[in-house]
Amino acid sequence: MLDTMSCLERFALAAREHIDLSVRVLGGTPVTVRVRNRFSSTLNEVVTCTPDGVFLTSWGYRLGTADDVENAAARLAYLLAALPA
């Protein structure tokens, strides 16, 4: 079982590499990462990490795994129409 908090912190760091995204790690149960496009009030998503290390959006879309955090964050950036830094 993975430490989901550390996986989500790594995901948040990778998502911050995309200049158009605003990223916040939110505590609670479960821990989540809220990501939004800075230029749109409707382009936003909440991401969780399963105990198996799978990053999921709030609507169940599988972004990727903890083995490849950068590509999972890039996939979310693409969905939110964000550009790399």
C-alpha angles and dihedrals in degrees: 000000000000129000097253092194093060091044091054092046089054089047091051091051091051092047090052088064087076107083096210095056130092111203131194129175108218122202123218135085108331103021110231141185118226113207126181138171106251091220099050134057092202102046103084139118142188116222128199132183122225121222086256091059100256118143112221133185120227089262094051102260111151109230097180142278139292088254090069107028095159093058092045090053091045090053090054091047089053091050090050093046094242128155127227116254 
